[in-house]
Amino acid sequence: MLKRYKNSYLSYFLMYNFYYLSWAVFSALISVYLLGKGFKASEVSLVVSTSFLTSMIFQPVIGMLSDKYDVKKVNFVLFSLAGIGGFAFMFADSLITITIGYSFVLTLINGTNPVMEKIASSSPYQYGKIRIWGTIGYAIGSWLAGIIYQWISPAAIFVCFVITMLLCIIGLLGTQTPTDLIQKKEEKTKTSTLIHNHKYLYYLIISAIFQGITNMANTYIPAMFQNDGLAVDLVSTILSFAVLCEAPLVLFSNRFMDKLANKKLLIIAYTMISIQFLCYAFNVWLPLKILVTLLTKHPSGMLFIMINLKIISTLVPKEHQITALAFVQTLRNLSSIVFQNIAGQILDVASYQVLFTLSIFVVGIGFILILLFKVPSGKNQKLFN
C-alpha cells in the first residue's frame, strides 16, 4: 500500500491542497484578526511587512539549503517548524510577539513557495491537475478561517492551521523529488549570470510592482468589506469563492498559457487589477464590488504565477531557474514591505477609496514598463501541457 502511495496523485493532492489551505487559514484574515484585537492599521501593516522582510532575508538561505540538500527533506523540516510556530502564535498577544510569530510562520511558507510551484510543473502529472488543488485548498482555507473566527473563536484558527499543516506533511512524504531539481544540484548557479541578464532584471521591476500592490490589497480587502458592513463569515465566504474563480485558469492553462505571448499575458493581468482597483477607488455599488472581486482578485494573481513561470523559463537557462524564481520572490517581499507600510499610513488618516485611487497610479507605471518590455513571446516553452 505504501508503494502505491509513493509518488501517487493522492500524495500530490494532500501536499498541494493542505499547503495552500494552511496558508489561507493562517493569513487570509490577519487584518481582521489584528484590528479586532484593537491594533491600528499601521500596526497591522508593520506585522505583515515584517513578515515580508524576514521572508526576503531568509529566502536565499532556504534556496541555498534546497540546492545543497534534497528539497523534500528541506520542505519537511520547514513545514514542521511552521506548524510549531502556528501553535505558538495562538498565545501571542503583544505587538512584538505577534510580529515575531507571524513573521516566523510566513517566512517558512513563503520560502518554500517557489519550489512548490516548480514541483507542480515538474511532477509526473499535468500542471493544472496538480495546481488546481492549491486553488481549492486556498478557497476552503479562506472560508474556513471566517467560519472558525465567527462561530468558534479567533484563536481556534491556529489550531486548524496545525492540523492542516500535518496533513500537508503526510502528502509531502509520499512525493518524489522531480528529476530536474535533482540534476540542478550538480551544477553551480552563478548569480552573475542573472545580474547580466538585462531583460530578466527589467522583468523583476514589473513583477515587484504587480506582486507588491496586490499583496497590499489582499491584506486590506477583508477589512474593507467589513468596513462596508459585511460580517466576517460572509467576507471569508466571498474570498473563498474569489479563490475558486481562478480554478478555470488553472484547469485550462494548457489551452492558452503556451499559446499567448508573454507581453499579452502581462497586459491581461495588469488590466484585471486595474478594473479591481477602480471599483474600490470609486466605491461602487457593493454587489458590483463583490462581483469584480470574484472575477479579478485571485484570477489575476493565479495568472501572474503562471506568467512568472513562463517568463523565467523564457529568459533564464534551465539550470538557473530556481535561483531566478527565488530572486523574484525576494523582490516580491521587498516591494510588499514598501506597499504595506505606505498603505497602513494612508489608512490611519484616510479611506480605502483614497488608498486604491493612489494604487491605480502605481499600476499605471507597471503598464508603461510592460509596453516598453522587449520580451520574447515564450510560445515555444510548452510548460503547461
C-alpha positions in Angstrom: 0.0 0.0 0.0 2.9 2.4 0.8 4.5 1.6 -2.5 1.2 2.6 -4.3 1.1 5.8 -2.3 4.7 6.7 -3.3 4.6 9.5 -5.9 0.9 8.9 -6.3 -1.7 11.5 -7.3 -3.1 11.3 -3.8 0.2 12.4 -2.3 0.4 15.5 -4.5 -3.3 16.2 -3.7 -2.6 16.2 0.0 0.5 18.3 -0.3 -0.9 21.0 -2.5 -4.4 21.1 -1.1 -3.3 21.4 2.5 -0.2 23.6 1.9 -2.4 26.3 0.4 -5.3 25.6 2.8 -2.9 26.1 5.7 -1.6 29.3 4.1 -5.1 30.8 3.7 -6.2 29.7 7.2 -3.2 31.4 8.8 -3.1 34.6 6.8 -6.3 35.4 4.9 -8.0 37.2 7.8 -4.9 38.6 9.6 -6.0 42.2 9.2 -9.5 41.4 10.6 -7.9 39.4 13.4 -5.5 42.2 14.4 -7.9 45.0 14.0 -10.3 43.0 16.1 -7.7 42.8 18.9 -7.5 46.6 18.9 -4.4 47.2 16.8 -4.3 50.2 14.3 -4.0 49.7 10.5 -0.3 51.0 10.6 0.4 48.3 13.2 -1.2 45.6 11.0 1.0 46.8 8.2 4.0 46.6 10.5 3.2 42.9 11.3 2.6 42.0 7.6 5.5 43.9 6.2 7.9 42.5 8.8 6.9 39.0 7.6 7.9 40.1 4.0 11.2 41.5 5.3 12.1 38.3 7.1 11.0 36.3 4.1 13.3 38.4 1.9 16.2 37.9 4.2 15.8 34.1 4.6 14.7 33.3 1.0 18.4 33.0 -0.2 19.1 30.8 2.9 16.2 28.5 2.1 17.2 28.4 -1.6 20.8 27.5 -0.6 19.5 24.7 1.6 17.3 23.4 -1.2 20.4 23.5 -3.5 22.6 21.6 -1.0 20.0 19.1 0.3 17.0 17.2 -1.1 14.1 19.7 -1.4 11.8 17.1 0.1 13.8 16.9 3.3 14.2 20.7 3.5 10.4 21.2 3.0 9.7 18.6 5.7 11.7 20.5 8.2 10.3 23.9 7.2 6.7 22.6 7.3 7.2 21.1 10.7 8.6 24.3 12.1 5.7 26.3 10.6 3.2 24.0 12.4 5.0 24.6 15.7 5.1 28.3 15.0 1.4 28.4 14.2 0.6 26.7 17.5 2.8 29.2 19.4 1.1 32.2 17.5 -2.2 31.3 19.2 -0.8 32.6 22.5 0.8 35.8 21.2 -0.9 39.0 22.5 1.6 41.8 22.3 2.6 43.6 19.1 6.2 42.2 19.4 5.2 38.6 19.9 2.6 38.7 17.2 5.1 40.3 14.8 7.7 37.6 15.6 5.3 34.7 15.4 3.6 35.8 12.2 7.0 36.5 10.5 8.3 33.1 11.6 5.5 31.2 10.0 5.1 33.3 6.9 8.9 33.2 6.2 8.8 29.4 6.2 5.7 29.2 4.0 6.9 32.0 1.6 10.3 30.4 1.4 9.0 27.1 0.2 6.6 28.6 -2.4 9.0 28.9 -5.4 10.0 25.2 -5.1 6.3 24.2 -4.7 5.4 26.0 -7.9 8.3 24.4 -9.7 7.4 21.0 -8.5 3.9 21.5 -9.9 5.3 22.0 -13.4 7.9 19.2 -13.0 5.7 16.4 -11.4 4.6 13.3 -13.4 1.1 15.0 -13.7 -0.1 17.9 -15.8 0.5 21.3 -14.1 -3.2 22.2 -14.0 -4.3 18.9 -12.5 -1.8 19.3 -9.6 -2.0 23.1 -9.1 -5.9 23.1 -9.0 -5.7 21.5 -5.6 -3.8 24.5 -4.4 -6.6 26.8 -5.6 -9.3 24.6 -4.0 -7.3 24.4 -0.8 -6.8 28.2 -0.6 -10.5 28.7 -1.2 -11.5 26.3 1.5 -9.0 27.8 3.9 -10.3 31.3 3.3 -13.9 30.2 4.0 -12.9 28.0 7.0 -11.0 30.9 8.6 -14.1 33.0 8.6 -16.3 30.3 9.9 -13.9 29.4 12.8 -13.4 33.1 13.6 -17.1 33.9 13.7 -18.6 30.8 15.3 -15.8 29.2 17.4 -13.0 31.7 18.3 -10.3 33.7 16.6 -7.6 31.6 18.3 -9.1 28.3 17.0 -7.9 29.3 13.5 -4.3 28.5 14.5 -5.3 25.0 15.9 -6.8 24.3 12.5 -3.6 25.6 10.8 -1.5 23.0 12.8 -3.8 20.1 11.8 -3.8 21.1 8.1 -0.1 21.5 8.0 0.3 18.0 9.4 -1.9 16.7 6.5 0.4 18.6 4.1 3.4 16.9 5.6 1.8 13.5 5.1 1.3 14.4 1.4 4.9 15.6 1.1 6.3 12.3 2.5 4.6 10.5 -0.4 6.0 12.6 -3.2 9.3 12.2 -5.0 11.8 15.0 -5.9 11.5 15.8 -9.6 14.5 14.7 -11.6 15.2 18.2 -12.9 15.6 19.5 -9.4 18.0 16.6 -8.5 20.1 17.4 -11.6 20.2 21.0 -10.7 22.3 20.2 -7.6 25.1 19.0 -9.8 25.5 22.4 -11.3 26.6 25.6 -9.6 24.4 28.6 -10.3 26.3 31.8 -10.9 24.5 34.8 -9.7 26.4 36.9 -12.2 24.6 35.1 -15.0 21.3 36.6 -13.8 22.8 40.0 -13.0 23.9 40.4 -16.6 20.6 39.2 -17.9 19.1 42.7 -18.5 15.6 41.5 -19.7 15.3 39.4 -16.5 16.3 42.4 -14.3 13.7 44.6 -16.2 11.1 41.9 -15.6 11.9 41.9 -11.8 10.6 45.5 -11.6 7.3 44.7 -13.4 6.9 41.6 -11.2 7.7 43.6 -8.0 5.1 46.3 -8.8 2.4 43.7 -9.5 3.0 41.5 -6.5 3.7 44.3 -4.1 0.5 46.2 -4.9 -1.7 43.0 -5.0 -0.3 41.7 -1.7 -1.1 45.0 -0.1 -4.6 44.8 -1.5 -5.1 41.2 -0.3 -4.2 42.3 3.3 -6.9 45.0 3.4 -9.7 43.8 1.2 -11.2 41.7 4.1 -11.1 44.8 6.4 -12.6 46.9 3.6 -15.6 44.7 3.2 -16.0 44.5 6.9 -15.9 48.4 6.9 -18.7 48.2 4.3 -20.9 46.4 6.8 -20.4 42.8 6.0 -19.9 40.1 8.7 -16.6 38.3 9.0 -18.0 34.9 8.0 -19.6 36.5 4.9 -16.4 38.2 4.0 -14.5 34.9 4.2 -17.2 33.2 2.1 -16.8 35.9 -0.6 -13.0 35.5 -0.5 -13.2 31.7 -0.8 -15.4 32.0 -3.8 -12.9 34.5 -5.2 -10.2 31.9 -5.0 -12.4 29.3 -6.7 -12.8 31.7 -9.6 -9.2 31.1 -10.5 -9.9 27.4 -11.0 -10.8 27.6 -14.7 -7.5 29.4 -15.4 -5.6 26.5 -13.7 -7.6 23.7 -15.2 -7.4 25.1 -18.8 -3.9 26.6 -18.5 -2.7 24.1 -21.1 -5.1 25.6 -23.7 -3.9 29.2 -23.5 -0.7 29.7 -21.5 1.6 28.3 -24.1 -0.3 29.9 -27.0 -0.4 33.6 -25.8 2.7 35.8 -25.9 4.3 36.8 -22.6 3.6 40.5 -23.2 0.0 39.9 -23.9 -0.4 37.8 -20.7 1.2 40.6 -18.7 -1.2 43.2 -20.1 -4.2 41.0 -19.3 -3.0 40.5 -15.7 -2.4 44.3 -15.2 -5.8 45.1 -16.8 -7.6 42.8 -14.3 -6.2 44.5 -11.2 -6.8 48.0 -12.8 -10.5 47.1 -13.1 -10.5 45.8 -9.5 -8.8 48.9 -8.0 -11.0 51.3 -10.0 -14.1 49.7 -8.4 -12.6 50.1 -5.0 -11.5 53.7 -5.6 -14.9 54.8 -6.8 -16.6 52.8 -4.0 -19.2 51.3 -6.5 -22.4 49.5 -5.5 -21.4 46.8 -3.0 -22.8 43.8 -5.1 -20.8 45.1 -8.1 -17.7 45.4 -5.9 -18.1 41.8 -4.7 -18.6 40.6 -8.3 -15.4 42.4 -9.5 -13.5 40.9 -6.5 -14.7 37.4 -7.5 -13.6 37.9 -11.1 -10.3 39.6 -10.7 -8.7 39.2 -7.2 -7.4 35.7 -7.3 -7.7 35.0 -11.1 -5.2 37.9 -11.7 -2.9 36.5 -9.0 -3.0 33.0 -10.3 -2.5 34.2 -13.9 0.6 36.1 -12.8 2.0 33.0 -11.0 1.8 31.1 -14.3 3.2 34.1 -16.2 6.1 34.2 -13.9 7.0 30.5 -14.5 6.7 31.1 -18.3 8.8 34.3 -18.4 11.5 32.9 -16.2 11.6 29.8 -18.4 11.8 32.1 -21.5 14.5 34.4 -20.2 16.7 32.2 -17.9 18.6 29.0 -18.7 17.1 25.8 -17.1 20.0 25.4 -14.6 19.4 28.9 -13.1 15.6 28.9 -13.0 15.1 28.0 -9.3 17.5 30.8 -8.3 15.8 33.2 -10.7 12.4 32.3 -9.1 13.9 32.9 -5.7 15.0 36.4 -6.7 11.5 37.2 -7.9 10.2 36.1 -4.5 12.8 38.2 -2.8 11.8 41.3 -4.8 8.1 40.5 -4.1 8.8 40.6 -0.4 10.7 43.9 -0.7 8.0 45.6 -2.7 5.3 44.2 -0.4 7.1 45.8 2.6 7.1 49.2 0.9 3.4 49.0 -0.2 2.2 47.5 3.1 3.7 50.3 5.2 2.5 53.1 2.8 -1.0 51.6 2.9 -1.0 51.4 6.7 0.0 55.1 7.0 -2.7 56.1 4.4 -5.4 54.2 6.2 -4.6 55.8 9.5 -5.6 59.2 8.1 -7.7 58.4 5.0 -10.2 56.0 3.5 -9.9 52.8 1.4 -11.1 54.8 -1.6 -8.0 57.1 -1.3 -5.7 54.1 -0.9 -7.0 52.4 -4.1 -7.0 55.6 -6.1 -3.3 56.0 -5.4 -2.8 52.3 -6.2 -4.2 52.9 -9.7 -1.3 55.3 -10.4 1.2 52.7 -9.4 -0.4 50.1 -11.7 -0.2 52.7 -14.5 3.6 52.8 -14.1 3.6 49.0 -14.4 1.6 49.3 -17.6 4.1 51.7 -19.2 7.0 49.3 -18.3 5.2 46.4 -20.0 4.6 48.3 -23.2 8.4 49.1 -23.3 9.3 45.5 -22.4 11.0 43.6 -25.3 10.4 40.1 -24.1 10.3 37.0 -26.4 6.8 35.5 -26.8 7.7 32.3 -25.0 5.3 30.2 -27.2 8.0 27.5 -27.5 8.2 26.7 -23.8 5.4 24.1 -23.5 5.3 24.2 -19.7 1.6 23.7 -19.3 0.9 20.7 -21.5 
